[in-house]
């Protein structure tokens, strides 16, 4: 009797363009797909609430797709190496196929699985190029994005996507599985995910539909992507974060459409860039990449942080973004930069506080991108925006025509005159109940520059 092989699924919840699945089938053995919910491994960064909501829907979708192929999805909970070793004993498996994951906890889990006496076969397939493979002439990883992107293009296009299988070889008997509903991934009361359900369709089918929708306007991407009031971005980020679609599928799905598609492809490559940074600096989400920022005089201001989280800063575009995030689990990319800049620079709150809030509230929360993006805003990353370049929220709001976006997400301002929408007068604020600015832009800018100067003084020993 041929022993079955395990297909260990993590952030790669798809059947098409799934090299680990293809290799498992090619082995000729029965294939047992398994997902392990691991909140217990030391140093494992447990998913936030929004990601757990998405995970529930994605696993439901994947289980249905597997059943249509004559297979099943086995669910287990606990430290990955323990859960996989127990499952292997239950079904007589010795070999595991999985895609490479590069977050520090997944690397630890892979090592622990190998130490458990199981043969682990790791395959690439979640990025345009294997992380660590794009290096400079000295064989070192690129720190700056632009030369990284130039070098990555020399390896593009990615290989053609693999088709989904027509059938999966099943074992004679299936091992016991947890029930997804017992995992408690969905919110109870209050049901904060009501807006999520209206906005998203987790799963491989939802990802394919999102790509098809984006393809209709991908050629106009550069002109539309910075305007939060219109559907100008791809909205593929949560599907990519959970691996319901591969970057190769996204690339080949739009690359020949012309227009400004190249801009989208360069942003798709940012996922690769961010992943390469955490390969070199695993604790990118916890410590500044530039050690000078260890000396930055961050402010402890729980009231300001709470106002930012709740979308009550008095800056309409910022509050619109934070309320969109809470209601839908997602925020427009341009607005993400604006809200991050306000928290870090105007309010002086440590970027890690913002990173943790995004980790909990974003359905597309991704360790590498979240960390790299927040450190870009803070000026502390290996390739970062200069700290002294401080976004003016009111200017950004007008420049990118955010009035309709503000009216949608800040309903108390929905009927305000066009001339008031970006910066309501004190009278309008009193009439509508909209709060005053938590800090004026000039004051916030001056405070930020003073804090930056203080960091330089501390680092310099002055």
C-alpha positions as CSV (number, residue, x, y, z in Angstrom):
1,X,0.0,0.0,0.0
2,X,1.4,3.4,-1.0
3,X,1.8,5.8,1.9
4,X,-0.1,9.1,1.5
5,X,1.8,12.4,1.4
6,X,0.7,15.5,3.3
7,X,0.1,18.9,1.5
8,X,0.8,21.5,4.2
9,X,-1.1,24.7,3.4
10,X,-0.5,28.1,4.9
11,X,-0.7,31.3,3.0
12,X,-1.2,29.5,-0.3
13,X,-4.9,28.5,-0.2
14,X,-5.4,27.7,-3.8
15,X,-5.5,24.8,-6.3
16,X,-4.3,26.6,-9.5
17,X,-0.6,27.5,-9.8
18,X,0.2,25.6,-6.6
19,X,3.6,23.9,-7.1
20,X,3.5,22.0,-3.8
21,X,0.2,20.5,-4.8
22,X,1.5,19.6,-8.2
23,X,4.5,17.9,-6.7
24,X,2.4,16.0,-4.2
25,X,0.2,14.7,-7.1
26,X,3.3,13.9,-9.2
27,X,4.6,11.7,-6.4
28,X,1.9,9.2,-7.3
29,X,0.8,8.9,-3.6
30,X,-2.6,9.7,-2.1
31,X,-2.6,13.4,-1.1
32,X,-4.0,14.7,2.2
33,X,-4.3,18.5,2.3
34,X,-4.0,19.9,5.8
35,X,-4.2,23.4,7.4
36,X,-2.9,23.9,10.9
37,X,-4.0,26.8,13.0
38,X,-0.9,27.6,15.0
39,X,-1.3,30.2,17.8
40,X,1.0,28.3,20.1
41,X,4.5,28.1,18.6
42,X,6.8,30.4,20.6
43,X,7.3,33.8,18.8
44,X,4.5,32.9,16.4
45,X,2.7,36.1,15.4
46,X,-1.0,35.1,15.7
47,X,-3.3,36.5,13.0
48,X,-5.4,39.6,13.8
49,X,-9.1,39.6,14.0
50,X,-9.7,40.7,10.4
51,X,-7.3,38.1,9.0
52,X,-9.0,35.4,11.0
53,X,-12.4,36.4,9.5
54,X,-10.9,36.1,6.1
55,X,-9.2,32.8,6.9
56,X,-12.6,31.2,7.9
57,X,-14.1,32.1,4.5
58,X,-11.0,31.1,2.6
59,X,-10.8,27.7,4.2
60,X,-14.6,27.2,3.6
61,X,-14.0,27.9,-0.1
62,X,-11.0,25.7,-0.4
63,X,-12.8,22.8,1.4
64,X,-15.6,23.0,-1.2
65,X,-13.1,23.1,-4.1
66,X,-11.3,20.1,-2.7
67,X,-14.5,18.1,-2.3
68,X,-15.4,18.8,-5.9
69,X,-12.1,17.0,-6.8
70,X,-12.8,14.0,-4.6
71,X,-10.6,15.2,-1.8
72,X,-10.9,16.8,1.7
73,X,-9.3,19.5,3.7
74,X,-8.1,18.3,7.1
75,X,-7.9,20.9,9.9
76,X,-5.7,20.6,13.0
77,X,-4.8,23.1,15.7
78,X,-1.6,23.5,17.7
79,X,2.1,23.9,17.1
80,X,2.7,23.0,13.4
81,X,5.4,20.4,14.0
82,X,3.3,18.6,16.7
83,X,0.1,18.7,14.7
84,X,1.7,17.5,11.5
85,X,3.7,14.7,13.3
86,X,0.4,13.5,14.9
87,X,-1.4,13.6,11.6
88,X,1.5,11.7,9.9
89,X,1.2,9.0,12.5
90,X,-2.5,8.8,12.1
91,X,-2.4,8.2,8.4
92,X,1.0,6.6,7.9
93,X,2.6,9.5,6.0
94,X,6.3,10.3,6.0
95,X,6.6,13.1,3.4
96,X,5.2,16.6,3.4
97,X,5.0,19.0,0.5
98,X,4.6,22.8,1.1
99,X,5.4,26.1,-0.3
100,X,8.3,28.1,1.1
101,X,7.3,30.8,3.7
102,X,9.8,33.3,4.9
103,X,8.3,34.9,8.0
104,X,10.6,34.1,11.0
105,X,8.0,31.9,12.7
106,X,7.4,29.9,9.6
107,X,11.1,29.3,9.1
108,X,11.2,28.1,12.8
109,X,8.2,25.8,12.1
110,X,9.7,24.3,9.0
111,X,12.9,23.5,11.0
112,X,10.8,21.9,13.8
113,X,8.9,19.8,11.3
114,X,12.1,18.5,9.8
115,X,13.4,17.7,13.3
116,X,10.2,15.8,14.0
117,X,11.5,13.1,11.6
118,X,9.3,14.0,8.6
119,X,10.7,14.6,5.1
120,X,9.7,18.2,4.2
121,X,9.8,19.2,0.5
122,X,9.6,22.9,0.0
123,X,8.7,24.5,-3.3
124,X,8.7,28.1,-4.5
125,X,5.5,29.7,-5.8
126,X,4.2,32.6,-3.7
127,X,6.4,35.3,-5.2
128,X,7.5,36.4,-8.7
129,X,11.0,35.2,-8.0
130,X,12.3,33.1,-5.0
131,X,13.2,35.4,-2.1
132,X,16.9,35.8,-1.9
133,X,17.4,35.1,-5.6
134,X,17.6,38.8,-6.7
135,X,21.0,40.0,-5.7
136,X,23.5,42.6,-6.7
137,X,26.8,42.1,-8.4
138,X,28.4,41.3,-5.0
139,X,25.8,38.6,-4.3
140,X,24.1,40.7,-1.6
141,X,20.4,41.5,-1.4
142,X,19.2,44.9,-2.7
143,X,18.3,47.4,0.0
144,X,16.8,50.0,-2.4
145,X,13.7,49.2,-4.3
146,X,14.4,50.8,-7.7
147,X,17.6,48.7,-8.4
148,X,15.8,45.6,-7.0
149,X,13.0,46.2,-9.5
150,X,15.4,46.6,-12.4
151,X,17.2,43.4,-11.5
152,X,13.9,41.5,-11.0
153,X,12.7,42.5,-14.4
154,X,15.6,40.6,-15.9
155,X,14.0,37.4,-14.6
156,X,10.5,38.3,-15.8
157,X,8.0,37.3,-16.9
158,X,7.4,34.6,-14.3
159,X,6.8,31.1,-15.6
160,X,3.3,30.4,-16.9
161,X,0.8,29.5,-14.1
162,X,0.1,25.8,-13.5
163,X,-3.5,24.7,-14.1
164,X,-5.6,23.4,-11.3
165,X,-5.8,19.6,-11.1
166,X,-8.9,17.7,-12.3
167,X,-8.7,15.3,-9.5
168,X,-6.7,14.5,-6.3
169,X,-5.8,11.0,-5.4
170,X,-7.5,10.2,-2.1
171,X,-6.4,7.9,0.7
172,X,-8.3,4.8,1.6
173,X,-9.4,6.3,4.9
174,X,-9.4,9.9,5.9
175,X,-7.9,11.1,9.2
176,X,-10.0,12.9,11.8
177,X,-10.4,16.7,11.2
178,X,-11.3,19.6,13.4
179,X,-14.6,21.4,12.6
180,X,-13.9,24.9,11.2
181,X,-16.8,26.4,13.2
182,X,-15.1,25.2,16.4
183,X,-12.1,27.4,15.8
184,X,-14.0,30.6,16.7
185,X,-12.5,32.6,13.8
186,X,-15.6,34.7,13.2
187,X,-16.7,37.5,15.5
188,X,-19.5,37.0,17.9
189,X,-21.0,40.1,19.5
190,X,-20.7,42.7,18.4
191,X,-20.5,41.5,14.8
192,X,-17.9,43.9,13.6
193,X,-17.4,42.0,10.3
194,X,-20.9,42.9,8.8
195,X,-19.2,45.3,6.4
196,X,-16.6,42.8,5.4
197,X,-19.2,40.4,4.0
198,X,-20.7,43.0,1.7
199,X,-17.2,43.9,0.5
200,X,-15.3,40.7,0.0
201,X,-15.6,37.1,-1.3
202,X,-12.7,35.1,0.3
203,X,-11.4,32.2,-1.7
204,X,-9.8,31.2,-5.0
205,X,-13.0,31.9,-6.9
206,X,-13.3,35.4,-5.4
207,X,-9.7,36.1,-6.3
208,X,-10.2,35.1,-9.9
209,X,-13.2,37.4,-10.1
210,X,-11.3,40.2,-8.6
211,X,-8.5,39.8,-11.2
212,X,-11.0,39.8,-14.0
213,X,-12.7,42.9,-12.7
214,X,-9.4,44.7,-12.4
215,X,-8.4,43.7,-15.9
216,X,-11.2,45.9,-17.2
217,X,-9.5,49.0,-16.1
218,X,-5.9,47.9,-15.4
219,X,-4.6,50.0,-18.4
220,X,-5.7,53.2,-16.6
221,X,-4.0,52.2,-13.3
222,X,-1.5,55.0,-13.0
223,X,-4.2,57.7,-13.5
224,X,-6.6,56.1,-11.1
225,X,-4.7,54.4,-8.3
226,X,-4.2,57.5,-6.1
227,X,-7.8,58.6,-6.1
228,X,-9.6,57.1,-3.1
229,X,-13.0,58.1,-4.4
230,X,-12.9,55.7,-7.3
231,X,-12.3,52.0,-7.8
232,X,-8.8,52.5,-9.2
233,X,-6.8,49.8,-7.5
234,X,-6.8,46.1,-8.0
235,X,-8.1,45.1,-4.5
236,X,-6.2,41.9,-4.9
237,X,-4.1,42.4,-1.8
238,X,-6.0,40.1,0.6
239,X,-6.3,37.4,-2.0
240,X,-2.5,37.6,-2.5
241,X,-1.9,37.7,1.2
242,X,-3.7,34.4,1.7
243,X,-2.3,32.9,-1.5
244,X,-5.7,32.4,-3.1
245,X,-4.1,33.7,-6.3
246,X,-0.4,33.7,-7.2
247,X,1.6,36.8,-8.3
248,X,2.4,34.9,-11.6
249,X,-1.4,34.6,-12.3
250,X,-1.8,38.3,-11.6
251,X,1.2,39.2,-13.8
252,X,0.0,37.1,-16.8
253,X,-3.5,38.2,-16.3
254,X,-2.8,41.9,-17.0
255,X,0.7,42.2,-18.5
256,X,-0.4,42.5,-22.1
257,X,-3.2,45.0,-21.5
258,X,-1.1,48.1,-22.3
259,X,-1.6,51.5,-20.8
260,X,0.0,51.9,-17.4
261,X,-0.1,48.2,-16.5
262,X,3.7,48.4,-15.9
263,X,3.0,50.6,-12.9
264,X,0.8,47.9,-11.4
265,X,3.5,45.2,-12.1
266,X,6.1,47.3,-10.3
267,X,3.8,47.4,-7.3
268,X,3.3,43.7,-7.5
269,X,7.1,43.4,-7.3
270,X,7.0,45.4,-4.0
271,X,5.7,42.2,-2.4
272,X,8.9,40.5,-3.5
273,X,11.0,43.4,-2.3
274,X,9.4,43.4,1.1
275,X,9.8,39.7,1.5
276,X,13.5,40.0,0.6
277,X,13.9,42.4,3.4
278,X,12.5,40.1,6.1
279,X,14.7,37.3,4.8
280,X,17.7,39.5,5.7
281,X,16.1,41.2,8.7
282,X,13.6,38.8,10.3
283,X,12.6,41.3,13.1
284,X,11.7,44.1,10.7
285,X,8.3,44.3,12.3
286,X,9.7,44.9,15.8
287,X,12.8,47.0,15.5
288,X,13.9,49.9,13.3
289,X,16.1,48.8,10.4
290,X,18.0,52.1,10.9
291,X,19.4,51.7,14.5
292,X,19.5,55.5,14.9
293,X,15.7,55.4,15.4
294,X,16.1,53.4,18.6
295,X,16.9,56.9,20.0
296,X,13.7,58.5,18.6
297,X,11.7,60.3,21.4
298,X,8.3,58.7,20.7
299,X,5.4,60.2,22.6
300,X,3.2,58.0,24.8
301,X,-0.2,59.4,24.0
302,X,-3.0,56.8,24.5
303,X,-5.7,59.4,23.8
304,X,-4.2,60.5,20.5
305,X,-3.7,56.9,19.4
306,X,-7.3,56.1,20.3
307,X,-8.6,59.1,18.3
308,X,-6.6,57.9,15.3
309,X,-7.9,54.3,15.6
310,X,-11.5,55.5,15.8
311,X,-11.2,58.0,13.0
312,X,-11.7,61.1,15.2
313,X,-8.6,63.1,14.4
314,X,-10.4,66.0,12.9
315,X,-8.7,65.5,9.5
316,X,-11.5,64.3,7.2
317,X,-9.3,62.2,4.8
318,X,-7.6,60.5,7.7
319,X,-10.8,59.8,9.5
320,X,-12.4,58.5,6.3
321,X,-9.5,56.0,5.9
322,X,-9.6,54.8,9.5
323,X,-13.4,54.3,9.3
324,X,-13.1,52.5,6.0
325,X,-10.5,50.2,7.6
326,X,-12.8,49.4,10.5
327,X,-15.8,48.8,8.3
328,X,-14.3,46.8,5.5
329,X,-10.9,45.6,6.7
330,X,-9.1,47.5,3.9
331,X,-7.9,51.0,3.2
332,X,-7.0,52.7,0.0
333,X,-3.2,52.7,-0.5
334,X,-2.7,56.5,-0.8
335,X,-4.8,57.0,2.3
336,X,-2.7,54.4,4.2
337,X,0.3,56.6,3.6
338,X,-1.5,59.7,4.8
339,X,-2.9,58.1,8.0
340,X,0.6,56.6,8.8
341,X,2.3,59.9,8.3
342,X,-0.2,61.6,10.7
343,X,0.3,59.1,13.4
344,X,4.0,59.0,13.2
345,X,4.9,62.6,12.5
346,X,2.0,64.9,13.7
347,X,1.1,62.8,16.7
348,X,4.6,61.4,17.4
349,X,3.4,57.9,18.1
350,X,5.7,55.0,17.6
351,X,5.2,53.4,14.2
352,X,5.0,50.0,15.8
353,X,1.6,51.0,17.4
354,X,0.3,51.7,13.9
355,X,1.8,48.5,12.5
356,X,0.1,46.5,15.2
357,X,-3.3,48.1,14.6
358,X,-3.1,47.4,10.9
359,X,-2.0,43.8,11.7
360,X,-5.2,43.3,13.6
361,X,-7.6,45.2,11.4
362,X,-6.5,44.6,7.8
363,X,-7.8,41.6,5.9
364,X,-4.6,41.8,3.8
365,X,-2.2,42.0,6.8
366,X,1.1,40.7,5.6
367,X,4.1,40.7,7.9
368,X,6.7,41.8,5.4
369,X,4.7,44.5,3.6
370,X,3.2,45.8,6.8
371,X,6.6,46.2,8.5
372,X,8.3,47.6,5.4
373,X,5.5,50.1,4.7
374,X,5.4,51.4,8.2
375,X,9.1,51.8,8.4
376,X,9.0,53.5,5.0
377,X,6.6,56.1,6.5
378,X,8.7,56.4,9.7
379,X,12.0,57.0,7.8
380,X,13.6,54.1,9.7
381,X,13.6,51.4,6.9
382,X,16.4,50.3,4.7
383,X,14.7,52.2,1.8
384,X,12.4,54.8,3.4
385,X,10.8,58.2,2.9
386,X,12.9,60.8,4.7
387,X,11.4,61.6,8.1
388,X,11.5,65.3,7.3
389,X,9.2,64.9,4.4
390,X,5.9,65.3,6.2
391,X,2.6,64.8,4.4
392,X,0.0,67.6,4.7
393,X,-3.3,65.8,5.0
394,X,-5.4,68.7,3.8
395,X,-3.3,69.2,0.7
396,X,-3.3,65.4,-0.1
397,X,-7.1,65.4,0.3
398,X,-7.6,68.2,-2.3
399,X,-4.9,66.9,-4.6
400,X,-6.4,63.5,-5.0
401,X,-10.0,64.6,-5.0
402,X,-11.1,62.8,-1.9
403,X,-14.4,64.7,-1.3
404,X,-16.7,61.8,-2.4
405,X,-14.6,59.4,-0.3
406,X,-14.9,61.6,2.7
407,X,-18.7,61.9,2.3
408,X,-19.0,58.1,2.1
409,X,-17.0,57.3,5.2
410,X,-17.5,60.4,7.4
411,X,-21.3,60.6,7.2
412,X,-21.6,63.6,9.5
413,X,-19.9,65.6,6.7
414,X,-22.0,64.1,3.8
415,X,-24.0,67.2,3.3
416,X,-21.2,69.8,3.9
417,X,-20.5,72.2,1.0
418,X,-17.6,71.3,-1.3
419,X,-15.5,74.2,-0.1
420,X,-15.7,72.8,3.5
421,X,-15.3,69.1,3.0
422,X,-11.5,68.8,3.2
423,X,-11.2,71.2,6.2
424,X,-14.5,72.1,7.8
425,X,-14.8,75.4,9.6
426,X,-15.2,75.5,13.4
427,X,-18.9,76.4,12.8
428,X,-19.5,73.4,10.6
429,X,-17.6,71.2,13.0
430,X,-19.9,72.3,15.9
431,X,-23.0,71.9,13.8
432,X,-22.2,68.4,12.6
433,X,-20.4,67.1,15.7
434,X,-17.2,66.5,13.8
435,X,-14.2,67.0,16.1
436,X,-11.6,69.8,15.8
437,X,-8.1,68.8,14.5
438,X,-6.3,66.9,17.1
439,X,-3.3,69.0,16.2
440,X,-2.8,71.7,13.5
441,X,-0.6,70.7,10.6
442,X,2.0,73.4,11.3
443,X,2.2,72.6,15.0
444,X,2.4,68.9,14.2
445,X,5.1,69.5,11.6
446,X,7.2,71.6,14.0
447,X,6.9,69.0,16.8
448,X,8.0,66.2,14.4
449,X,11.0,68.2,13.2
450,X,12.0,68.9,16.8
451,X,11.7,65.2,17.7
452,X,13.8,64.3,14.7
453,X,16.5,66.9,15.8
454,X,16.4,65.4,19.3
455,X,17.1,61.9,17.9
456,X,20.0,63.3,15.9
457,X,21.4,65.0,19.0
458,X,21.1,61.7,21.0
459,X,22.8,59.7,18.3
460,X,25.5,62.3,17.8
461,X,26.1,62.5,21.5
462,X,25.4,66.2,21.6
